[in-house]
Amino acid sequence: KVFACEYKDCGKVFGRQEHVKRHIRSIHTKEKPYVCPYDTCQKRFARSDNLNQHIRTHRK
């Protein structure tokens, strides 16, 4: 089964529903619900994996 993005003129298809949701959040809505927990940093991310990768930059 495939899952399609329903945004007008997008047409992207994915193998998993959660990948469609991730795509919509990062490409279409620009929603960034994942916030860096470090007080001195205000960066936000659309995807939790991007936040986790960013957090590693604070630990160097």
C-alpha positions in Angstrom: 0.0 0.0 0.0 1.2 3.5 -0.7 0.3 6.8 1.0 0.1 10.0 -1.0 0.5 13.6 0.0 -2.8 15.3 -0.6 -1.4 18.8 -0.9 -2.3 20.5 -4.2 0.2 19.7 -6.9 2.5 17.7 -4.7 1.9 14.1 -5.7 4.6 12.6 -3.5 4.0 9.0 -2.4 5.4 7.2 0.6 5.4 3.6 1.9 4.3 4.6 5.4 1.7 7.0 6.7 4.1 8.5 9.2 6.4 9.4 6.4 3.6 11.4 4.8 3.0 13.2 8.1 6.7 14.0 8.4 6.8 15.3 4.8 3.8 17.5 5.3 5.2 19.0 8.5 8.7 19.7 7.1 7.7 20.8 3.5 4.2 22.2 3.5 3.3 23.5 7.0 6.8 24.4 8.1 5.7 23.3 11.6 8.7 22.8 13.9 7.5 21.2 17.1 10.9 19.9 18.3 12.8 22.4 20.3 16.4 22.2 21.4 16.4 21.7 25.2 19.6 23.8 25.8 18.7 27.1 27.4 21.2 29.1 25.2 19.8 27.7 22.0 16.5 28.5 20.4 16.7 26.2 17.4 13.6 24.3 16.4 13.1 21.3 14.0 10.3 19.7 12.0 11.7 16.2 12.7 12.9 14.5 15.9 15.8 12.9 14.2 17.1 16.3 13.1 16.8 17.6 16.7 18.7 14.6 18.0 21.5 15.2 15.5 21.6 18.8 16.5 21.8 18.0 20.2 25.0 16.1 19.5 26.6 19.4 18.4 26.2 20.7 22.0 28.0 17.6 23.4 31.3 18.1 21.7 
